[in-house]
Every structure is written in C-alpha cells, then in structure tokens.
Amino acid sequence: MGEAKRRKETLGEAYGRESRVLPWLPITKTQSELFVRWSTRGAWVGIGLLVLWWVVVRFVGPSLGWWQVN
C-alpha cells in the first residue's frame, strides 16, 4: 500500500482539504499567505505615498510660497 492510500485512510473525509492555521479559526494557510502578501504590498504603497507627501511638503510647498502667511 502506498503512502497516499495510507494517508487517505488515516485522514478520512479531511483528505485533500487544506489545513487551517488554527483549529478554531476558519482561515486556511493559503488564505493567510494571501493576506500577508496583500498587507505587505499595501504597506509599501503607504510608504511610497508618505515619501511623496514628504517631498511635496518639503520641497514643492516652500517653492510655491505656501509657507508664508500674512
């Protein structure tokens, strides 16, 4: 008997299903990896927007005279 057949007999109905991160949490490992990937991408987008905002406030604003309030 091959390893796959043994595993199928041992796991029963759970054979072929993805495993969960935690038994009580209905999130699979693939879903958690996708969440990490998207949140990392979102963090980098946020960092880029922060740098862009800093450049505008630091260089563009003073060159246009926005800092002078009369």
PDB file with one MODEL, atoms N, CA, C and O in Angstrom:
MODEL        1
ATOM      1  N   MET A   1       0.845  -1.171   0.000  1.00  0.00           N
ATOM      2  CA  MET A   1       0.000   0.000   0.000  1.00  0.00           C
ATOM      3  C   MET A   1       0.892   1.236   0.000  1.00  0.00           C
ATOM      4  O   MET A   1       1.869   1.312   0.745  1.00  0.00           O
ATOM      5  N   GLY A   2       0.547   2.190  -0.837  1.00  0.00           N
ATOM      6  CA  GLY A   2       1.357   3.393  -0.937  1.00  0.00           C
ATOM      7  C   GLY A   2       1.061   4.393   0.163  1.00  0.00           C
ATOM      8  O   GLY A   2       0.074   4.277   0.889  1.00  0.00           O
ATOM      9  N   GLU A   3       1.926   5.365   0.269  1.00  0.00           N
ATOM     10  CA  GLU A   3       1.798   6.391   1.303  1.00  0.00           C
ATOM     11  C   GLU A   3       0.509   7.198   1.124  1.00  0.00           C
ATOM     12  O   GLU A   3      -0.151   7.536   2.107  1.00  0.00           O
ATOM     13  N   ALA A   4       0.152   7.504  -0.115  1.00  0.00           N
ATOM     14  CA  ALA A   4      -1.058   8.292  -0.359  1.00  0.00           C
ATOM     15  C   ALA A   4      -2.306   7.541   0.110  1.00  0.00           C
ATOM     16  O   ALA A   4      -3.213   8.148   0.680  1.00  0.00           O
ATOM     17  N   LYS A   5      -2.357   6.247  -0.121  1.00  0.00           N
ATOM     18  CA  LYS A   5      -3.517   5.468   0.309  1.00  0.00           C
ATOM     19  C   LYS A   5      -3.587   5.397   1.833  1.00  0.00           C
ATOM     20  O   LYS A   5      -4.673   5.480   2.407  1.00  0.00           O
ATOM     21  N   ARG A   6      -2.445   5.245   2.487  1.00  0.00           N
ATOM     22  CA  ARG A   6      -2.422   5.232   3.950  1.00  0.00           C
ATOM     23  C   ARG A   6      -2.916   6.566   4.502  1.00  0.00           C
ATOM     24  O   ARG A   6      -3.713   6.620   5.440  1.00  0.00           O
ATOM     25  N   ARG A   7      -2.421   7.632   3.894  1.00  0.00           N
ATOM     26  CA  ARG A   7      -2.820   8.964   4.350  1.00  0.00           C
ATOM     27  C   ARG A   7      -4.322   9.165   4.154  1.00  0.00           C
ATOM     28  O   ARG A   7      -4.996   9.728   5.017  1.00  0.00           O
ATOM     29  N   LYS A   8      -4.842   8.704   3.017  1.00  0.00           N
ATOM     30  CA  LYS A   8      -6.268   8.842   2.740  1.00  0.00           C
ATOM     31  C   LYS A   8      -7.102   8.054   3.751  1.00  0.00           C
ATOM     32  O   LYS A   8      -8.141   8.533   4.205  1.00  0.00           O
ATOM     33  N   GLU A   9      -6.660   6.873   4.098  1.00  0.00           N
ATOM     34  CA  GLU A   9      -7.380   6.079   5.086  1.00  0.00           C
ATOM     35  C   GLU A   9      -7.302   6.720   6.474  1.00  0.00           C
ATOM     36  O   GLU A   9      -8.275   6.696   7.228  1.00  0.00           O
ATOM     37  N   THR A  10      -6.166   7.281   6.800  1.00  0.00           N
ATOM     38  CA  THR A  10      -5.987   7.894   8.115  1.00  0.00           C
ATOM     39  C   THR A  10      -6.825   9.165   8.260  1.00  0.00           C
ATOM     40  O   THR A  10      -7.488   9.360   9.278  1.00  0.00           O
ATOM     41  N   LEU A  11      -6.795  10.029   7.239  1.00  0.00           N
ATOM     42  CA  LEU A  11      -7.486  11.315   7.332  1.00  0.00           C
ATOM     43  C   LEU A  11      -8.982  11.207   7.054  1.00  0.00           C
ATOM     44  O   LEU A  11      -9.757  12.025   7.549  1.00  0.00           O
ATOM     45  N   GLY A  12      -9.391  10.240   6.293  1.00  0.00           N
ATOM     46  CA  GLY A  12     -10.814  10.079   6.003  1.00  0.00           C
ATOM     47  C   GLY A  12     -11.360  11.207   5.152  1.00  0.00           C
ATOM     48  O   GLY A  12     -10.852  11.460   4.059  1.00  0.00           O
ATOM     49  N   GLU A  13     -12.403  11.898   5.644  1.00  0.00           N
ATOM     50  CA  GLU A  13     -13.030  12.981   4.887  1.00  0.00           C
ATOM     51  C   GLU A  13     -12.139  14.217   4.781  1.00  0.00           C
ATOM     52  O   GLU A  13     -12.317  15.024   3.868  1.00  0.00           O
ATOM     53  N   ALA A  14     -11.205  14.376   5.678  1.00  0.00           N
ATOM     54  CA  ALA A  14     -10.327  15.539   5.655  1.00  0.00           C
ATOM     55  C   ALA A  14      -9.226  15.414   4.603  1.00  0.00           C
ATOM     56  O   ALA A  14      -8.441  16.345   4.423  1.00  0.00           O
ATOM     57  N   TYR A  15      -9.156  14.292   3.915  1.00  0.00           N
ATOM     58  CA  TYR A  15      -8.107  14.089   2.913  1.00  0.00           C
ATOM     59  C   TYR A  15      -8.317  15.047   1.741  1.00  0.00           C
ATOM     60  O   TYR A  15      -9.413  15.118   1.184  1.00  0.00           O
ATOM     61  N   GLY A  16      -7.293  15.765   1.375  1.00  0.00           N
ATOM     62  CA  GLY A  16      -7.345  16.686   0.252  1.00  0.00           C
ATOM     63  C   GLY A  16      -7.764  18.099   0.622  1.00  0.00           C
ATOM     64  O   GLY A  16      -7.671  19.006  -0.206  1.00  0.00           O
ATOM     65  N   ARG A  17      -8.217  18.299   1.831  1.00  0.00           N
ATOM     66  CA  ARG A  17      -8.588  19.637   2.280  1.00  0.00           C
ATOM     67  C   ARG A  17      -7.354  20.358   2.793  1.00  0.00           C
ATOM     68  O   ARG A  17      -6.403  19.755   3.290  1.00  0.00           O
ATOM     69  N   GLU A  18      -7.412  21.667   2.652  1.00  0.00           N
ATOM     70  CA  GLU A  18      -6.300  22.456   3.187  1.00  0.00           C
ATOM     71  C   GLU A  18      -6.374  22.492   4.704  1.00  0.00           C
ATOM     72  O   GLU A  18      -7.456  22.469   5.290  1.00  0.00           O
ATOM     73  N   SER A  19      -5.216  22.550   5.323  1.00  0.00           N
ATOM     74  CA  SER A  19      -5.198  22.633   6.781  1.00  0.00           C
ATOM     75  C   SER A  19      -5.411  24.083   7.209  1.00  0.00           C
ATOM     76  O   SER A  19      -5.091  25.020   6.478  1.00  0.00           O
ATOM     77  N   ARG A  20      -5.955  24.237   8.398  1.00  0.00           N
ATOM     78  CA  ARG A  20      -6.226  25.565   8.935  1.00  0.00           C
ATOM     79  C   ARG A  20      -5.028  26.066   9.721  1.00  0.00           C
ATOM     80  O   ARG A  20      -4.191  25.290  10.182  1.00  0.00           O
ATOM     81  N   VAL A  21      -4.968  27.379   9.860  1.00  0.00           N
ATOM     82  CA  VAL A  21      -3.895  27.985  10.650  1.00  0.00           C
ATOM     83  C   VAL A  21      -4.044  27.564  12.108  1.00  0.00           C
ATOM     84  O   VAL A  21      -3.091  27.095  12.731  1.00  0.00           O
ATOM     85  N   LEU A  22      -5.234  27.735  12.636  1.00  0.00           N
ATOM     86  CA  LEU A  22      -5.585  27.280  13.979  1.00  0.00           C
ATOM     87  C   LEU A  22      -6.860  26.461  13.859  1.00  0.00           C
ATOM     88  O   LEU A  22      -7.712  26.783  13.030  1.00  0.00           O
ATOM     89  N   PRO A  23      -7.016  25.429  14.646  1.00  0.00           N
ATOM     90  CA  PRO A  23      -8.197  24.580  14.503  1.00  0.00           C
ATOM     91  C   PRO A  23      -9.523  25.316  14.685  1.00  0.00           C
ATOM     92  O   PRO A  23     -10.513  24.956  14.048  1.00  0.00           O
ATOM     93  N   TRP A  24      -9.562  26.327  15.532  1.00  0.00           N
ATOM     94  CA  TRP A  24     -10.800  27.046  15.808  1.00  0.00           C
ATOM     95  C   TRP A  24     -10.997  28.260  14.908  1.00  0.00           C
ATOM     96  O   TRP A  24     -12.036  28.915  14.993  1.00  0.00           O
ATOM     97  N   LEU A  25     -10.032  28.579  14.049  1.00  0.00           N
ATOM     98  CA  LEU A  25     -10.098  29.743  13.166  1.00  0.00           C
ATOM     99  C   LEU A  25     -10.352  29.277  11.739  1.00  0.00           C
ATOM    100  O   LEU A  25      -9.566  28.492  11.210  1.00  0.00           O
ATOM    101  N   PRO A  26     -11.428  29.737  11.097  1.00  0.00           N
ATOM    102  CA  PRO A  26     -11.753  29.226   9.753  1.00  0.00           C
ATOM    103  C   PRO A  26     -10.946  29.883   8.635  1.00  0.00           C
ATOM    104  O   PRO A  26     -11.514  30.352   7.649  1.00  0.00           O
ATOM    105  N   ILE A  27      -9.637  29.915   8.788  1.00  0.00           N
ATOM    106  CA  ILE A  27      -8.745  30.501   7.780  1.00  0.00           C
ATOM    107  C   ILE A  27      -7.708  29.454   7.410  1.00  0.00           C
ATOM    108  O   ILE A  27      -7.054  28.875   8.277  1.00  0.00           O
ATOM    109  N   THR A  28      -7.563  29.218   6.101  1.00  0.00           N
ATOM    110  CA  THR A  28      -6.595  28.227   5.655  1.00  0.00           C
ATOM    111  C   THR A  28      -5.222  28.868   5.533  1.00  0.00           C
ATOM    112  O   THR A  28      -5.080  30.089   5.596  1.00  0.00           O
ATOM    113  N   LYS A  29      -4.231  28.035   5.361  1.00  0.00           N
ATOM    114  CA  LYS A  29      -2.864  28.538   5.238  1.00  0.00           C
ATOM    115  C   LYS A  29      -2.694  29.358   3.971  1.00  0.00           C
ATOM    116  O   LYS A  29      -1.965  30.349   3.977  1.00  0.00           O
ATOM    117  N   THR A  30      -3.351  28.969   2.884  1.00  0.00           N
ATOM    118  CA  THR A  30      -3.269  29.734   1.643  1.00  0.00           C
ATOM    119  C   THR A  30      -3.874  31.119   1.820  1.00  0.00           C
ATOM    120  O   THR A  30      -3.324  32.107   1.333  1.00  0.00           O
ATOM    121  N   GLN A  31      -5.001  31.195   2.514  1.00  0.00           N
ATOM    122  CA  GLN A  31      -5.628  32.483   2.769  1.00  0.00           C
ATOM    123  C   GLN A  31      -4.736  33.372   3.629  1.00  0.00           C
ATOM    124  O   GLN A  31      -4.670  34.581   3.407  1.00  0.00           O
ATOM    125  N   SER A  32      -4.058  32.792   4.596  1.00  0.00           N
ATOM    126  CA  SER A  32      -3.172  33.591   5.441  1.00  0.00           C
ATOM    127  C   SER A  32      -1.971  34.092   4.652  1.00  0.00           C
ATOM    128  O   SER A  32      -1.508  35.210   4.878  1.00  0.00           O
ATOM    129  N   GLU A  33      -1.459  33.279   3.728  1.00  0.00           N
ATOM    130  CA  GLU A  33      -0.351  33.730   2.889  1.00  0.00           C
ATOM    131  C   GLU A  33      -0.786  34.868   1.970  1.00  0.00           C
ATOM    132  O   GLU A  33      -0.031  35.817   1.758  1.00  0.00           O
ATOM    133  N   LEU A  34      -2.006  34.778   1.419  1.00  0.00           N
ATOM    134  CA  LEU A  34      -2.524  35.866   0.586  1.00  0.00           C
ATOM    135  C   LEU A  34      -2.690  37.151   1.394  1.00  0.00           C
ATOM    136  O   LEU A  34      -2.391  38.240   0.904  1.00  0.00           O
ATOM    137  N   PHE A  35      -3.165  37.022   2.630  1.00  0.00           N
ATOM    138  CA  PHE A  35      -3.314  38.201   3.483  1.00  0.00           C
ATOM    139  C   PHE A  35      -1.967  38.865   3.741  1.00  0.00           C
ATOM    140  O   PHE A  35      -1.856  40.089   3.678  1.00  0.00           O
ATOM    141  N   VAL A  36      -0.952  38.069   4.029  1.00  0.00           N
ATOM    142  CA  VAL A  36       0.381  38.630   4.277  1.00  0.00           C
ATOM    143  C   VAL A  36       0.907  39.313   3.022  1.00  0.00           C
ATOM    144  O   VAL A  36       1.490  40.395   3.101  1.00  0.00           O
ATOM    145  N   ARG A  37       0.702  38.688   1.862  1.00  0.00           N
ATOM    146  CA  ARG A  37       1.172  39.269   0.600  1.00  0.00           C
ATOM    147  C   ARG A  37       0.499  40.607   0.317  1.00  0.00           C
ATOM    148  O   ARG A  37       1.172  41.576  -0.036  1.00  0.00           O
ATOM    149  N   TRP A  38      -0.833  40.671   0.469  1.00  0.00           N
ATOM    150  CA  TRP A  38      -1.566  41.908   0.195  1.00  0.00           C
ATOM    151  C   TRP A  38      -1.262  42.986   1.231  1.00  0.00           C
ATOM    152  O   TRP A  38      -1.148  44.160   0.878  1.00  0.00           O
ATOM    153  N   SER A  39      -1.130  42.615   2.490  1.00  0.00           N
ATOM    154  CA  SER A  39      -0.841  43.626   3.511  1.00  0.00           C
ATOM    155  C   SER A  39       0.575  44.175   3.352  1.00  0.00           C
ATOM    156  O   SER A  39       0.815  45.354   3.616  1.00  0.00           O
ATOM    157  N   THR A  40       1.515  43.329   2.922  1.00  0.00           N
ATOM    158  CA  THR A  40       2.872  43.817   2.664  1.00  0.00           C
ATOM    159  C   THR A  40       2.869  44.787   1.492  1.00  0.00           C
ATOM    160  O   THR A  40       3.513  45.834   1.545  1.00  0.00           O
ATOM    161  N   ARG A  41       2.148  44.441   0.440  1.00  0.00           N
ATOM    162  CA  ARG A  41       2.047  45.329  -0.720  1.00  0.00           C
ATOM    163  C   ARG A  41       1.396  46.648  -0.322  1.00  0.00           C
ATOM    164  O   ARG A  41       1.846  47.714  -0.745  1.00  0.00           O
ATOM    165  N   GLY A  42       0.346  46.585   0.484  1.00  0.00           N
ATOM    166  CA  GLY A  42      -0.316  47.802   0.946  1.00  0.00           C
ATOM    167  C   GLY A  42       0.590  48.669   1.805  1.00  0.00           C
ATOM    168  O   GLY A  42       0.542  49.897   1.729  1.00  0.00           O
ATOM    169  N   ALA A  43       1.411  48.028   2.618  1.00  0.00           N
ATOM    170  CA  ALA A  43       2.352  48.792   3.446  1.00  0.00           C
ATOM    171  C   ALA A  43       3.361  49.529   2.575  1.00  0.00           C
ATOM    172  O   ALA A  43       3.682  50.687   2.846  1.00  0.00           O
ATOM    173  N   TRP A  44       3.866  48.872   1.533  1.00  0.00           N
ATOM    174  CA  TRP A  44       4.817  49.532   0.645  1.00  0.00           C
ATOM    175  C   TRP A  44       4.173  50.684  -0.121  1.00  0.00           C
ATOM    176  O   TRP A  44       4.808  51.714  -0.346  1.00  0.00           O
ATOM    177  N   VAL A  45       2.917  50.512  -0.520  1.00  0.00           N
ATOM    178  CA  VAL A  45       2.199  51.613  -1.181  1.00  0.00           C
ATOM    179  C   VAL A  45       2.062  52.775  -0.211  1.00  0.00           C
ATOM    180  O   VAL A  45       2.256  53.928  -0.596  1.00  0.00           O
ATOM    181  N   GLY A  46       1.730  52.491   1.038  1.00  0.00           N
ATOM    182  CA  GLY A  46       1.622  53.544   2.043  1.00  0.00           C
ATOM    183  C   GLY A  46       2.940  54.260   2.284  1.00  0.00           C
ATOM    184  O   GLY A  46       2.960  55.480   2.444  1.00  0.00           O
ATOM    185  N   ILE A  47       4.034  53.524   2.310  1.00  0.00           N
ATOM    186  CA  ILE A  47       5.355  54.141   2.483  1.00  0.00           C
ATOM    187  C   ILE A  47       5.671  55.041   1.297  1.00  0.00           C
ATOM    188  O   ILE A  47       6.188  56.145   1.469  1.00  0.00           O
ATOM    189  N   GLY A  48       5.360  54.572   0.095  1.00  0.00           N
ATOM    190  CA  GLY A  48       5.592  55.385  -1.106  1.00  0.00           C
ATOM    191  C   GLY A  48       4.778  56.667  -1.092  1.00  0.00           C
ATOM    192  O   GLY A  48       5.285  57.733  -1.441  1.00  0.00           O
ATOM    193  N   LEU A  49       3.507  56.566  -0.686  1.00  0.00           N
ATOM    194  CA  LEU A  49       2.677  57.772  -0.601  1.00  0.00           C
ATOM    195  C   LEU A  49       3.185  58.729   0.469  1.00  0.00           C
ATOM    196  O   LEU A  49       3.128  59.946   0.293  1.00  0.00           O
ATOM    197  N   LEU A  50       3.679  58.189   1.571  1.00  0.00           N
ATOM    198  CA  LEU A  50       4.240  59.028   2.618  1.00  0.00           C
ATOM    199  C   LEU A  50       5.473  59.776   2.125  1.00  0.00           C
ATOM    200  O   LEU A  50       5.638  60.960   2.419  1.00  0.00           O
ATOM    201  N   VAL A  51       6.338  59.096   1.381  1.00  0.00           N
ATOM    202  CA  VAL A  51       7.536  59.745   0.819  1.00  0.00           C
ATOM    203  C   VAL A  51       7.124  60.820  -0.176  1.00  0.00           C
ATOM    204  O   VAL A  51       7.685  61.916  -0.174  1.00  0.00           O
ATOM    205  N   LEU A  52       6.149  60.516  -1.025  1.00  0.00           N
ATOM    206  CA  LEU A  52       5.667  61.500  -1.998  1.00  0.00           C
ATOM    207  C   LEU A  52       5.100  62.718  -1.289  1.00  0.00           C
ATOM    208  O   LEU A  52       5.378  63.848  -1.690  1.00  0.00           O
ATOM    209  N   TRP A  53       4.307  62.507  -0.239  1.00  0.00           N
ATOM    210  CA  TRP A  53       3.749  63.610   0.522  1.00  0.00           C
ATOM    211  C   TRP A  53       4.866  64.433   1.178  1.00  0.00           C
ATOM    212  O   TRP A  53       4.784  65.660   1.221  1.00  0.00           O
ATOM    213  N   TRP A  54       5.893  63.771   1.681  1.00  0.00           N
ATOM    214  CA  TRP A  54       7.005  64.481   2.311  1.00  0.00           C
ATOM    215  C   TRP A  54       7.735  65.357   1.300  1.00  0.00           C
ATOM    216  O   TRP A  54       8.102  66.491   1.605  1.00  0.00           O
ATOM    217  N   VAL A  55       7.947  64.825   0.086  1.00  0.00           N
ATOM    218  CA  VAL A  55       8.620  65.614  -0.963  1.00  0.00           C
ATOM    219  C   VAL A  55       7.789  66.840  -1.310  1.00  0.00           C
ATOM    220  O   VAL A  55       8.338  67.929  -1.482  1.00  0.00           O
ATOM    221  N   VAL A  56       6.484  66.682  -1.416  1.00  0.00           N
ATOM    222  CA  VAL A  56       5.624  67.819  -1.738  1.00  0.00           C
ATOM    223  C   VAL A  56       5.676  68.859  -0.635  1.00  0.00           C
ATOM    224  O   VAL A  56       5.831  70.047  -0.918  1.00  0.00           O
ATOM    225  N   VAL A  57       5.552  68.443   0.601  1.00  0.00           N
ATOM    226  CA  VAL A  57       5.556  69.400   1.708  1.00  0.00           C
ATOM    227  C   VAL A  57       6.927  70.039   1.881  1.00  0.00           C
ATOM    228  O   VAL A  57       7.027  71.232   2.164  1.00  0.00           O
ATOM    229  N   ARG A  58       7.982  69.250   1.711  1.00  0.00           N
ATOM    230  CA  ARG A  58       9.337  69.746   1.982  1.00  0.00           C
ATOM    231  C   ARG A  58       9.882  70.631   0.869  1.00  0.00           C
ATOM    232  O   ARG A  58      10.528  71.640   1.154  1.00  0.00           O
ATOM    233  N   PHE A  59       9.639  70.279  -0.391  1.00  0.00           N
ATOM    234  CA  PHE A  59      10.262  70.999  -1.492  1.00  0.00           C
ATOM    235  C   PHE A  59       9.272  71.816  -2.326  1.00  0.00           C
ATOM    236  O   PHE A  59       9.533  72.983  -2.618  1.00  0.00           O
ATOM    237  N   VAL A  60       8.178  71.238  -2.700  1.00  0.00           N
ATOM    238  CA  VAL A  60       7.244  71.926  -3.588  1.00  0.00           C
ATOM    239  C   VAL A  60       6.513  73.040  -2.851  1.00  0.00           C
ATOM    240  O   VAL A  60       6.358  74.138  -3.385  1.00  0.00           O
ATOM    241  N   GLY A  61       6.069  72.771  -1.643  1.00  0.00           N
ATOM    242  CA  GLY A  61       5.345  73.779  -0.870  1.00  0.00           C
ATOM    243  C   GLY A  61       6.122  75.069  -0.679  1.00  0.00           C
ATOM    244  O   GLY A  61       5.613  76.133  -1.032  1.00  0.00           O
ATOM    245  N   PRO A  62       7.322  75.023  -0.141  1.00  0.00           N
ATOM    246  CA  PRO A  62       8.087  76.254   0.043  1.00  0.00           C
ATOM    247  C   PRO A  62       8.440  76.955  -1.278  1.00  0.00           C
ATOM    248  O   PRO A  62       8.534  78.182  -1.318  1.00  0.00           O
ATOM    249  N   SER A  63       8.632  76.201  -2.333  1.00  0.00           N
ATOM    250  CA  SER A  63       8.977  76.848  -3.602  1.00  0.00           C
ATOM    251  C   SER A  63       7.789  77.613  -4.177  1.00  0.00           C
ATOM    252  O   SER A  63       7.978  78.552  -4.950  1.00  0.00           O
ATOM    253  N   LEU A  64       6.576  77.225  -3.813  1.00  0.00           N
ATOM    254  CA  LEU A  64       5.390  77.935  -4.276  1.00  0.00           C
ATOM    255  C   LEU A  64       4.962  79.016  -3.296  1.00  0.00           C
ATOM    256  O   LEU A  64       4.025  79.763  -3.579  1.00  0.00           O
ATOM    257  N   GLY A  65       5.620  79.116  -2.162  1.00  0.00           N
ATOM    258  CA  GLY A  65       5.329  80.158  -1.201  1.00  0.00           C
ATOM    259  C   GLY A  65       4.160  79.834  -0.290  1.00  0.00           C
ATOM    260  O   GLY A  65       3.532  80.751   0.237  1.00  0.00           O
ATOM    261  N   TRP A  66       3.855  78.600  -0.092  1.00  0.00           N
ATOM    262  CA  TRP A  66       2.738  78.213   0.765  1.00  0.00           C
ATOM    263  C   TRP A  66       3.054  78.449   2.240  1.00  0.00           C
ATOM    264  O   TRP A  66       2.143  78.492   3.067  1.00  0.00           O
ATOM    265  N   TRP A  67       4.300  78.599   2.569  1.00  0.00           N
ATOM    266  CA  TRP A  67       4.645  78.713   3.981  1.00  0.00           C
ATOM    267  C   TRP A  67       4.480  80.128   4.508  1.00  0.00           C
ATOM    268  O   TRP A  67       4.475  80.334   5.722  1.00  0.00           O
ATOM    269  N   GLN A  68       4.346  81.102   3.627  1.00  0.00           N
ATOM    270  CA  GLN A  68       4.198  82.481   4.066  1.00  0.00           C
ATOM    271  C   GLN A  68       2.724  82.794   4.306  1.00  0.00           C
ATOM    272  O   GLN A  68       1.902  82.724   3.392  1.00  0.00           O
ATOM    273  N   VAL A  69       2.411  83.136   5.535  1.00  0.00           N
ATOM    274  CA  VAL A  69       1.037  83.502   5.895  1.00  0.00           C
ATOM    275  C   VAL A  69       1.066  84.931   6.356  1.00  0.00           C
ATOM    276  O   VAL A  69       1.733  85.250   7.340  1.00  0.00           O
ATOM    277  N   ASN A  70       0.346  85.816   5.655  1.00  0.00           N
ATOM    278  CA  ASN A  70       0.336  87.241   6.019  1.00  0.00           C
ATOM    279  C   ASN A  70      -0.982  87.619   6.634  1.00  0.00           C
ATOM    280  O   ASN A  70      -1.180  88.776   7.005  1.00  0.00           O
TER     281      ASN A  70
ENDMDL
END
